[in-house]
Amino acid sequence: MDVYVETVLLNNLVVNACLLYATLSVLRLPSRAWRIILADAIGAAFALALPWMRGWWGVLLKFACAAIMTAVTARYRAVKQFVAALGVLFGLTMLLGGVLYGVSEMTGIGQFRLMNSNLLPAILGGSALVLVILSRRCVSLVIRLRRDRRYACAVRLIAGERSVACKGYRDSGNKLYYRDMPVMILDENVAKRLYCPEQLHKIKRKVEVDTVAGSKSLLLVRIDAVVFDGQDPDTTLYDVTAAISDRPLRAYGALLHCDM
């Protein structure tokens, strides 16, 4: 049997990407692009070694490959979460294999085998992956636009003699408090415009925040005033406590507390 290396790589890269993306989506696990790319490349490399692994060695290689790919794809809070991700990956792999076999038989392309020159897995998997990503992006865009109409607002943040205008978001999920005071979340770039580096370096106050990835500490600053522009009359909040986010807030400069 002839083995086409370029076909094996292309098929495995596309199919692995689909399976990993689907696994993350099913379990709602956060991840980074470099993790998925690395896990994808590991799976393709294992596939090249598969023809030389016979019998139980081949089975062990597949299990080891799946475990390593799963471990690399995301950061897990517990072993149970990793086992769940591994189980979902195995289930989706068997489901996709059955679908590809069925499509191959119904279309008359020929019986599907992993190590042949058939690009059916890459074509179907790539098309499905692009369709899913585009669909999710479109849905996310529609949801964000609807949220912007309802919850977004223009605000001016004042700290001392400095003032920064940015887009705020009334975040119903922000229930962070510090000493019984509501805390808004501030984008790091906005904080750097409000305070000089020396001021930020001297900050000692921190607040503990529980996230999906675990607990972390955020620096706390004092905002003299938060002015809501565009309202009649303008609404102003004084002496507001804000936590500086450790990651970009994308389209927003400040996430307002649900009680603000």
Beta strands, then each sheet from edge to edge (+ up, - down):
strand 1: 152-159
strand 2: 162-170
strand 3: 177-178
strand 4: 181-186
strand 5: 206-211
strand 6: 214-228
strand 7: 235-244
strand 8: 254-256
sheet 1: 3+ 4- 7- 6+ 1- 2+ 8+
sheet 2: 3+ 4- 7- 6+ 5-
end
